[in-house]
């Protein structure tokens, strides 16, 4: 799913796309995709599944044959989320071919 993140975001619009771009993508304690937000508004929007944004992510995962659990977390550490949580998207260093879904 992380290797297709850009393609997944390209299918979204408006505030959903903007807020999901702000997320630090990390690994949750049970292996789920953890989206960590520094911005409280972005966190609340995604955590409350407004505009079915989490459902859109799960549907995109289904299209690529993956089952993905999503954990949404507000970073309250006082440090930037990418300093506290490893951003898996940044750690995956490979050429990524984006597909249209």
Phi and psi restraints in degrees (value plus and minus 20) as a CYANA .aco file:
   2 UNK   PHI     -86.6   -46.6
   2 UNK   PSI     -54.2   -14.2
   3 UNK   PHI     -90.1   -50.1
   3 UNK   PSI     -38.6     1.4
   4 UNK   PHI    -125.1   -85.1
   4 UNK   PSI      -8.0    32.0
   5 UNK   PHI     -76.5   -36.5
   5 UNK   PSI     -66.0   -26.0
   6 UNK   PHI     -81.1   -41.1
   6 UNK   PSI     -61.5   -21.5
   7 UNK   PHI     -86.3   -46.3
   7 UNK   PSI     -57.7   -17.7
   8 UNK   PHI     -85.7   -45.7
   8 UNK   PSI     -66.8   -26.8
   9 UNK   PHI     -83.7   -43.7
   9 UNK   PSI     -51.8   -11.8
  10 UNK   PHI     -85.8   -45.8
  10 UNK   PSI     -39.9     0.1
  11 UNK   PHI    -106.4   -66.4
  11 UNK   PSI     -29.6    10.4
  12 UNK   PHI    -117.8   -77.8
  12 UNK   PSI     146.8   186.8
  13 UNK   PHI    -155.7  -115.7
  13 UNK   PSI     147.4   187.4
  14 UNK   PHI      35.3    75.3
  14 UNK   PSI    -158.8  -118.8
  15 UNK   PHI     -82.6   -42.6
  15 UNK   PSI     -57.1   -17.1
  16 UNK   PHI     -77.7   -37.7
  16 UNK   PSI     -69.4   -29.4
  17 UNK   PHI     -83.2   -43.2
  17 UNK   PSI     -65.7   -25.7
  18 UNK   PHI     -79.6   -39.6
  18 UNK   PSI     -67.4   -27.4
  19 UNK   PHI     -88.4   -48.4
  19 UNK   PSI     -60.7   -20.7
  20 UNK   PHI     -87.3   -47.3
  20 UNK   PSI     -48.3    -8.3
  21 UNK   PHI     -85.6   -45.6
  21 UNK   PSI     -44.5    -4.5
  22 UNK   PHI     -99.9   -59.9
  22 UNK   PSI     -32.6     7.4
  23 UNK   PHI     -94.7   -54.7
  23 UNK   PSI     120.4   160.4
  24 UNK   PHI    -109.1   -69.1
  24 UNK   PSI     103.2   143.2
  25 UNK   PHI    -113.3   -73.3
  25 UNK   PSI      95.8   135.8
  26 UNK   PHI    -154.1  -114.1
  26 UNK   PSI    -198.1  -158.1
  27 UNK   PHI    -122.4   -82.4
  27 UNK   PSI     106.1   146.1
  28 UNK   PHI     -96.9   -56.9
  28 UNK   PSI     152.5   192.5
  29 UNK   PHI     -83.1   -43.1
  29 UNK   PSI     -43.9    -3.9
  30 UNK   PHI    -131.7   -91.7
  30 UNK   PSI       2.1    42.1
  31 UNK   PHI      65.3   105.3
  31 UNK   PSI     -13.8    26.2
  32 UNK   PHI    -102.1   -62.1
  32 UNK   PSI     142.8   182.8
  33 UNK   PHI     -93.9   -53.9
  33 UNK   PSI      98.3   138.3
  34 UNK   PHI    -124.4   -84.4
  34 UNK   PSI     102.0   142.0
  35 UNK   PHI    -122.8   -82.8
  35 UNK   PSI      93.8   133.8
  36 UNK   PHI    -127.0   -87.0
  36 UNK   PSI     110.6   150.6
  37 UNK   PHI    -139.0   -99.0
  37 UNK   PSI     116.7   156.7
  38 UNK   PHI    -104.6   -64.6
  38 UNK   PSI     -48.7    -8.7
  39 UNK   PHI    -109.4   -69.4
  39 UNK   PSI     100.9   140.9
  40 UNK   PHI     -83.3   -43.3
  40 UNK   PSI     -58.3   -18.3
  41 UNK   PHI     -84.3   -44.3
  41 UNK   PSI     -63.1   -23.1
  42 UNK   PHI     -82.8   -42.8
  42 UNK   PSI     -64.4   -24.4
  43 UNK   PHI     -77.9   -37.9
  43 UNK   PSI     -70.9   -30.9
  44 UNK   PHI     -82.7   -42.7
  44 UNK   PSI     -59.6   -19.6
  45 UNK   PHI     -80.4   -40.4
  45 UNK   PSI     -69.3   -29.3
  46 UNK   PHI     -94.6   -54.6
  46 UNK   PSI     -62.0   -22.0
  47 UNK   PHI     -83.0   -43.0
  47 UNK   PSI     -57.1   -17.1
  48 UNK   PHI    -104.8   -64.8
  48 UNK   PSI     -16.7    23.3
  49 UNK   PHI      36.6    76.6
  49 UNK   PSI      17.5    57.5
  50 UNK   PHI     -83.7   -43.7
  50 UNK   PSI     125.7   165.7
  51 UNK   PHI      35.1    75.1
  51 UNK   PSI       3.5    43.5
  52 UNK   PHI      35.1    75.1
  52 UNK   PSI      15.9    55.9
  53 UNK   PHI     -84.3   -44.3
  53 UNK   PSI     -59.1   -19.1
  54 UNK   PHI     -88.3   -48.3
  54 UNK   PSI     -56.2   -16.2
  55 UNK   PHI     -83.8   -43.8
  55 UNK   PSI     -57.0   -17.0
  56 UNK   PHI     -84.8   -44.8
  56 UNK   PSI     -59.7   -19.7
  57 UNK   PHI     -85.3   -45.3
  57 UNK   PSI     -62.4   -22.4
  58 UNK   PHI     -86.8   -46.8
  58 UNK   PSI     -57.2   -17.2
  59 UNK   PHI     -85.2   -45.2
  59 UNK   PSI     -59.5   -19.5
  60 UNK   PHI     -84.2   -44.2
  60 UNK   PSI     -59.9   -19.9
  61 UNK   PHI     -84.4   -44.4
  61 UNK   PSI     -59.7   -19.7
  62 UNK   PHI     -80.9   -40.9
  62 UNK   PSI     -59.7   -19.7
  63 UNK   PHI     -85.0   -45.0
  63 UNK   PSI     -47.4    -7.4
  64 UNK   PHI    -119.4   -79.4
  64 UNK   PSI     -10.1    29.9
  65 UNK   PHI      58.7    98.7
  65 UNK   PSI       7.6    47.6
  66 UNK   PHI    -139.2   -99.2
  66 UNK   PSI     124.8   164.8
  67 UNK   PHI    -125.4   -85.4
  67 UNK   PSI     103.4   143.4
  68 UNK   PHI    -149.5  -109.5
  68 UNK   PSI     103.9   143.9
  69 UNK   PHI    -110.1   -70.1
  69 UNK   PSI     122.0   162.0
  70 UNK   PHI    -140.6  -100.6
  70 UNK   PSI     110.2   150.2
  71 UNK   PHI    -136.1   -96.1
  71 UNK   PSI     107.8   147.8
  72 UNK   PHI    -130.1   -90.1
  72 UNK   PSI     109.6   149.6
  73 UNK   PHI    -154.7  -114.7
  73 UNK   PSI     119.7   159.7
  74 UNK   PHI    -112.3   -72.3
  74 UNK   PSI     107.1   147.1
  75 UNK   PHI     -97.1   -57.1
  75 UNK   PSI      92.2   132.2
  76 UNK   PHI    -138.3   -98.3
  76 UNK   PSI       6.3    46.3
  77 UNK   PHI    -103.2   -63.2
  77 UNK   PSI     -36.2     3.8
  78 UNK   PHI      68.4   108.4
  78 UNK   PSI     -22.4    17.6
  79 UNK   PHI    -139.8   -99.8
  79 UNK   PSI     137.1   177.1
  80 UNK   PHI     -78.7   -38.7
  80 UNK   PSI     119.8   159.8
  81 UNK   PHI     -78.7   -38.7
  81 UNK   PSI     -55.0   -15.0
  82 UNK   PHI     -93.6   -53.6
  82 UNK   PSI     -29.4    10.6
  83 UNK   PHI    -108.0   -68.0
  83 UNK   PSI     -44.0    -4.0
  84 UNK   PHI    -119.6   -79.6
  84 UNK   PSI     -59.3   -19.3
  85 UNK   PHI    -133.3   -93.3
  85 UNK   PSI     111.3   151.3
  86 UNK   PHI     -85.8   -45.8
  86 UNK   PSI     106.7   146.7
  87 UNK   PHI    -102.9   -62.9
  87 UNK   PSI      85.0   125.0
  88 UNK   PHI     -80.5   -40.5
  88 UNK   PSI     -52.9   -12.9
  89 UNK   PHI     -82.8   -42.8
  89 UNK   PSI     -57.2   -17.2
  90 UNK   PHI     -95.8   -55.8
  90 UNK   PSI     -48.0    -8.0
  91 UNK   PHI     -96.8   -56.8
  91 UNK   PSI     -44.8    -4.8
  92 UNK   PHI    -103.0   -63.0
  92 UNK   PSI      81.5   121.5
  93 UNK   PHI    -124.8   -84.8
  93 UNK   PSI      72.2   112.2
  94 UNK   PHI    -175.1  -135.1
  94 UNK   PSI     141.7   181.7
  95 UNK   PHI     -91.7   -51.7
  95 UNK   PSI     107.5   147.5
  96 UNK   PHI    -133.6   -93.6
  96 UNK   PSI     105.6   145.6
  97 UNK   PHI    -117.6   -77.6
  97 UNK   PSI      97.8   137.8
  98 UNK   PHI    -106.4   -66.4
  98 UNK   PSI     119.7   159.7
  99 UNK   PHI    -135.2   -95.2
  99 UNK   PSI     130.1   170.1
 100 UNK   PHI    -101.8   -61.8
 100 UNK   PSI     117.2   157.2
